Amino acid sequence: MGNNTDIVPDAELDCIGLYCPMPIAMTKEEIDKIEVGQILKVEADDPAAEEDIKRWAKRTGHEILKFEKEGTLLTFYIKRMK
């Protein structure tokens, strides 16, 4: 991985051990709590969350700055766009 400066999230959400639809429901809730331009870090281990969160971000116009997959661990850095 290129060593681009690490993204520092403004808020973090732990969805480890939670299954669809919890990770996406909680992500929606948390993104509303931060300001536009701020970054939410979401960690999940539900395989469905990868598609769910990517699709949701596309639909709602939020930007996934970075997505990492390590084994079963999914990490999203989502920037609130509006």
Protein Blocks (a to p, Z undefined) as FASTA:
>chain_A
ZZddddddfbdcdfehiacfklmmmmmmmmmmpcehiacddddfbfklmmmmmmmmmmno
pacfbdcdehjbccdddddfZZ
